[in-house]
Amino acid sequence: MIEGLVGGRLYGEAQIRTGQNGKRFVTCKVRAVTNDGDTIFVNVIAFDDGVQAALLALSDADSVALSGTLTPKVWTDKNGLVKPAIDMIAHRLLTAYEGRREAGE
């Protein structure tokens, strides 16, 4: 298990889903940039109610920092190129909106 912090921008909108057990969760994609300048997509799932609410309040391209459990993956694009990706179970997050609220308290 890898614990990590990912910063990037929301890619599209967060989506509410319901598992087979009837529990709600939220999924989204975050586009992050590596040190080499490459883009990597992080597939995020959140089970925590607070994290879910915060993700659902964000819009496409909003900045977000997430911490949680990471699983490295690869996927093949339509041209047959293998690309890296990361799956994340998000436990906490910070947005620009959260940072402003905390600074003003």
Stockholm file with secondary structure:
# STOCKHOLM 1.0

chainA/1-105         MIEGLVGGRLYGEAQIRTGQNGKRFVTCKVRAVTNDGDTIFVNVIAFDDGVQAALLALSDADSVALSGTLTPKVWTDKNGLVKPAIDMIAHRLLTAYEGRREAGE
#=GR chainA/1-105 SS CEEEEEEEEEEEEEEEEECTTSCEEEEEEEEEECTTSCEEEEEEEECSHHHHHHHHHCCTTCEEEEEEEEEEEEEECTTSCEEEEEEEEEEEEEEHHHHHHHHHC
#=GC SS_cons         CEEEEEEEEEEEEEEEEECTTSCEEEEEEEEEECTTSCEEEEEEEECSHHHHHHHHHCCTTCEEEEEEEEEEEEEECTTSCEEEEEEEEEEEEEEHHHHHHHHHC
//
